Amino acid sequence: MDLNLKDKVGIVTGGSRGLGKAICFGLAAEGAKVAVNYFRSADGKVDLADEAAAVVEKIQATHGAGALAVPADVSVEADIVAMFDGVEKDLGPVDVLVNNAAYCPVVPTAEITETEWNYAFQVNVTGTFLCARELVRRLRAADRTGRIVNVSSQAAFRGSRSGKSAYDASKGAVVAFTVSLAREMAPHGIGVNAVAPGLMSTEMLKPYVDADPAKFNARLPIGRLGLPEEVANVVTFLCSDRASFMTGATVDVSGGMLMR
């Protein structure tokens, strides 16, 4: 199935690792030019510039597609504008945006600080808004169509018991923002959808899964954790013309955790 993504330009926030990296590869496999956004790891210990450069190198070597590593803190408006300017200069006008970057503090609600709560919303909600607004402004100014995919979570609907209330609440806000923006942009040919992934085998989760894989696998009706590539396949579809009659949807890609 041709997704008609060849030579389209896409930005994937948080694209240097985990789900974001898989989405970058998914878009590139369809011939899209990909901007791999990065900032820093949550613990500050990993040099994501190196990881982003490795993603770009693999895209170029495997698919021969244009790719660019672009730093930006999605919670800072000036960074977002500079990121779009840089991508437009090097790859061309942006057609597709995947809002994947996220921050997830793991702190019981009784102990989380207002600062940490606010930062989770600044990255997960305000960052999604700022990036979407920038793309919408540019598409509307040029009278062009485009696609936006926001990464939410099954936890936006189910919550959690592991001290992730800030993350869960912020991802619920992402769903609401997706619906609102989709209604507003539908007359302009700009599709806006979201995905709600479940537990995935990523770098962030690996140490916990390795300690007790049976415990994690038992949480999913499908009997195993998802692969980032499995979620990325759905995101890539939503970025394409094949999803032209979809907008305002949140697609459940949770291995049966959500069943919604």
C-alpha positions in Angstrom: 0.0 0.0 0.0 1.5 3.3 -1.1 1.1 5.8 1.7 2.1 8.7 -0.5 4.7 10.0 2.0 7.6 10.1 -0.5 9.4 13.4 -0.2 7.0 14.7 2.5 8.8 16.4 5.3 8.1 15.3 8.9 9.2 16.4 12.3 9.2 13.8 15.1 9.7 15.3 18.6 11.7 13.1 20.9 12.8 11.2 17.9 16.2 9.9 19.1 15.1 6.9 21.0 12.2 4.6 21.9 8.9 5.1 20.1 10.1 8.3 18.5 13.1 6.5 16.8 10.8 3.8 15.5 8.5 6.5 14.1 11.4 8.2 12.3 12.3 4.9 10.7 8.7 4.2 9.8 8.4 7.5 8.0 11.7 7.2 6.3 10.9 3.7 5.0 8.0 5.4 3.1 10.3 7.9 1.6 9.6 10.8 3.8 12.3 13.3 4.8 12.6 13.2 8.6 13.7 15.8 11.2 14.8 13.9 14.3 14.2 16.2 17.3 16.1 15.7 20.5 16.7 17.6 23.7 18.0 15.6 26.6 17.2 12.4 28.5 15.0 12.8 31.6 17.9 12.0 33.9 20.3 14.1 32.0 22.8 11.3 31.8 22.4 10.4 28.1 23.8 12.4 25.2 20.8 12.4 22.9 22.7 14.4 20.3 24.7 11.2 19.6 21.6 9.1 19.5 19.8 11.5 17.2 22.9 11.5 14.9 22.9 7.7 14.8 19.2 7.7 13.8 19.9 10.2 11.0 22.9 8.1 9.8 20.8 4.9 9.7 18.0 6.6 7.8 20.4 7.9 5.2 22.3 4.6 4.9 19.2 2.4 4.8 16.7 4.5 2.9 18.7 7.2 1.2 16.1 9.6 2.5 16.9 13.1 3.7 17.2 13.3 7.5 18.3 15.9 10.0 19.0 15.9 13.7 17.5 19.1 15.2 17.8 20.1 18.9 14.9 21.9 20.6 13.2 22.0 24.0 9.5 21.6 23.1 8.5 23.5 26.2 10.2 26.6 24.9 8.4 28.6 22.2 11.6 30.1 20.7 13.1 26.7 20.3 10.1 25.5 18.4 10.2 28.4 16.0 13.9 27.9 15.4 13.4 24.1 14.9 10.8 24.7 12.2 12.9 27.4 10.5 15.9 25.0 10.4 13.9 22.1 9.1 12.3 24.2 6.4 15.7 25.6 5.3 17.4 22.1 5.1 14.5 19.7 4.2 11.7 21.9 2.9 8.3 23.0 4.3 6.9 20.7 7.0 4.0 18.5 6.0 3.8 16.1 9.0 4.2 16.6 12.7 4.4 13.8 15.3 4.3 15.1 18.9 6.0 12.3 20.7 8.4 14.0 23.2 7.2 13.5 26.8 8.2 13.8 30.4 7.0 11.3 33.0 7.8 11.9 36.7 7.2 8.8 38.9 6.2 10.3 42.2 3.2 9.6 44.4 0.6 12.4 44.2 1.0 13.2 47.9 4.7 13.8 47.3 4.9 15.4 43.9 5.9 19.1 43.8 4.0 21.8 42.0 7.1 22.5 40.0 7.4 18.9 38.8 3.6 18.7 38.0 3.8 21.9 36.0 6.9 20.7 34.1 5.1 17.5 33.0 2.3 19.6 31.6 4.7 22.1 30.1 6.4 19.4 28.1 3.5 17.0 27.4 0.7 19.5 26.8 2.2 22.9 26.1 4.9 21.4 24.0 2.3 19.6 21.9 0.4 22.8 21.6 3.4 24.9 20.6 4.6 22.5 17.9 1.1 22.0 16.5 0.4 25.8 16.5 3.6 26.4 14.6 2.8 23.9 11.9 -0.8 25.1 11.6 0.4 28.7 11.2 2.8 27.8 8.4 0.3 25.5 6.6 -2.4 28.1 6.8 -0.2 30.9 5.6 0.8 28.8 2.5 -2.7 27.4 2.0 -1.3 23.8 2.4 -2.7 20.7 4.0 -0.9 18.5 6.5 -1.1 15.9 9.2 -0.6 16.0 13.0 -0.3 13.0 15.2 -0.2 13.4 19.0 1.1 10.6 21.2 -1.1 10.1 24.2 -1.3 6.9 26.3 -3.7 4.3 27.5 -3.0 5.7 30.9 -5.0 8.9 29.9 -8.1 6.7 30.2 -7.1 4.1 32.7 -4.8 6.0 35.1 -2.1 4.1 37.0 -1.1 3.2 40.5 2.6 3.8 40.2 2.8 7.5 40.9 2.3 8.8 37.4 -0.7 11.0 38.0 0.9 14.1 36.3 1.8 12.1 33.2 -1.6 10.4 33.0 -3.5 13.7 33.5 -1.3 15.5 30.9 -1.9 12.7 28.4 -5.7 13.1 28.9 -5.3 16.8 28.1 -3.5 15.8 24.9 -6.6 13.8 23.8 -8.9 16.8 24.5 -6.5 19.1 22.6 -6.5 16.6 19.7 -10.3 16.7 19.4 -10.5 20.5 19.6 -7.7 21.2 17.1 -9.1 18.6 14.7 -12.5 20.3 14.7 -10.9 23.6 14.1 -8.6 22.5 11.3 -10.9 20.1 9.4 -12.2 22.8 7.0 -8.6 23.5 6.1 -7.6 20.0 5.2 -5.3 19.5 8.2 -5.9 16.1 9.9 -5.2 15.8 13.6 -5.3 12.4 15.4 -3.7 10.7 18.4 -2.5 7.3 19.4 -2.8 5.7 22.8 0.0 3.2 23.2 0.2 0.6 25.9 3.4 -0.9 27.5 6.2 -1.0 25.0 9.7 -2.5 25.1 11.7 0.7 25.2 15.0 1.7 26.8 13.1 3.5 29.6 11.2 0.4 30.6 13.8 -2.2 29.9 15.4 -2.4 33.4 12.0 -2.9 35.1 10.9 -5.5 32.5 14.1 -7.4 32.7 13.7 -7.7 36.5 10.2 -9.4 36.2 9.1 -9.9 32.5 6.2 -12.2 33.5 4.7 -9.5 35.6 4.7 -7.0 32.8 3.5 -9.5 30.1 0.6 -10.5 32.3 -0.8 -6.9 32.3 -1.6 -7.1 28.6 -4.4 -9.3 27.2 -2.3 -10.0 24.2 0.3 -11.6 26.5 3.4 -9.5 25.7 4.7 -6.0 25.6 4.4 -4.1 22.3 7.3 -3.3 20.1 7.9 0.4 19.3 7.7 -0.6 15.6 4.1 -1.8 16.1 2.9 1.5 17.4 5.1 3.4 14.8 3.2 1.5 12.0 -0.1 3.0 13.1 1.5 6.5 13.5 3.0 6.3 10.0 -0.5 5.4 8.6 -2.1 8.4 10.4 0.6 10.6 8.9 -0.4 9.5 5.4 -3.0 10.2 2.8 -4.5 6.8 3.5 -5.9 8.3 6.8 -7.6 11.2 4.9 -11.0 10.5 6.3 -9.8 10.3 9.9 -9.5 13.3 12.2 -10.0 13.8 15.9 -9.5 10.1 16.6 -7.4 8.5 19.3 -6.4 5.1 18.1 -5.9 2.4 20.7 -2.6 0.6 20.2 -2.2 -0.9 23.6 -2.2 -4.7 23.1 -5.7 -4.9 24.7 -4.9 -2.8 27.8 -7.4 -0.2 26.8 -9.9 -1.9 24.4 -11.4 1.4 23.5 
